Amino acid sequence: MNQIRSISPSSSDDKPEQDTCLISRLDQATDRKWSFSVEDHLIINGEVIVLGKLTLDGVFRVAFGGCPSEGPGPLHEKLQAASMDSLVRCGVLMGIVQDQQEPQQARKPDNGNGAEKTRITRKQLDYLYMLGRDLNMSRDELGERCLQTYGKKPEYLDRTEASGLIENMKKEKTS
């Protein structure tokens, strides 16, 4: 796919305030070592949908972003809005940006090696799913249990929450 748009660290001062805030947050969290590109785009009934890719230290996440078709506005503005939406979603997937619009402390993304992060490890997640199978639970049922108990899906548990859930499920298995 051809890259049709890119946003780089502190790339522009002519962006709206929330965009500048997001770029500043990414700069702070990654020491300005990030890149974002729109890998592809699609226009359906005036709605712009983009597939964006955020890369940090060789780790990347991709997410769709969109801009609704309501209201007038040039295509390039809709592309920019959809790109920023995708960038925000990628930032959420990286763990740098929160889903809510409340301020947060910037932090380095989870690169899977366990440094500085408390997100569930791959081993813990695999073990949870194995325990779920042993307890005749589907992935959806395990996901629902996590949502009810912790307010998030298994993939977003922290290590402490995952350990607690693993211990409870091991007790259920032996009883």
Residue pairs with C-beta under 8 A, 6 or more apart in sequence:
1 39
1 40
1 51
3 37
3 38
3 39
4 38
4 40
4 41
4 79
5 37
5 38
5 50
5 79
5 80
5 83
6 35
6 36
6 37
6 38
7 23
7 36
7 37
7 83
7 84
7 87
8 35
8 36
9 23
9 26
9 27
9 30
9 32
9 33
9 34
9 35
10 23
10 24
10 27
10 32
11 23
13 20
15 23
19 84
22 84
22 87
22 88
22 91
22 97
25 91
25 96
25 97
25 106
26 34
26 91
26 96
26 97
26 106
27 34
28 106
29 96
29 106
29 107
29 108
29 109
30 56
30 57
30 96
30 108
30 109
33 56
33 57
34 54
34 55
34 56
35 54
35 55
36 52
36 53
36 54
36 55
36 83
36 87
36 90
37 52
37 53
38 50
38 51
38 52
38 53
38 79
38 83
38 86
39 51
39 52
39 53
39 62
40 50
40 51
41 48
41 49
41 50
41 51
41 79
41 82
42 48
42 49
42 50
43 49
43 75
45 69
46 69
47 66
47 67
47 68
47 69
47 78
48 66
48 67
48 75
48 78
48 79
48 81
48 82
49 64
49 65
49 66
49 82
50 64
50 65
50 66
50 79
50 82
50 83
50 85
50 86
51 62
51 63
51 64
51 86
52 62
52 63
52 64
52 65
52 83
52 86
52 87
52 89
52 90
53 60
53 61
53 62
53 90
54 60
54 61
54 62
54 63
54 87
54 90
54 91
54 93
54 94
56 94
56 109
56 111
57 109
57 111
59 94
59 109
59 111
59 112
61 90
61 93
61 94
62 90
63 86
63 89
63 90
63 92
63 93
64 86
64 89
65 82
65 83
65 84
65 85
65 86
65 87
65 88
65 89
66 82
66 85
67 78
67 79
67 81
67 82
67 85
88 97
91 97
92 98
92 99
94 109
94 110
95 107
95 109
95 110
95 117
95 119
96 106
96 107
96 108
96 109
97 104
98 104
107 116
108 116
108 117
110 117
110 119
112 122
114 121
118 158
118 159
118 160
119 156
119 157
119 158
119 159
120 154
120 155
120 156
120 157
120 158
120 159
120 161
120 162
121 159
121 162
124 157
124 159
124 162
124 163
124 166
125 154
125 155
125 162
127 166
128 142
128 154
128 162
128 165
128 166
128 169
129 139
129 142
129 154
131 166
131 169
131 170
131 173
132 138
132 139
132 141
132 142
132 169
134 173
135 169
135 172
135 173
137 145
142 154
143 153
143 154
146 152
146 153
146 154
146 157
146 165
147 153
149 165
150 157
150 161
150 165
154 162
157 165
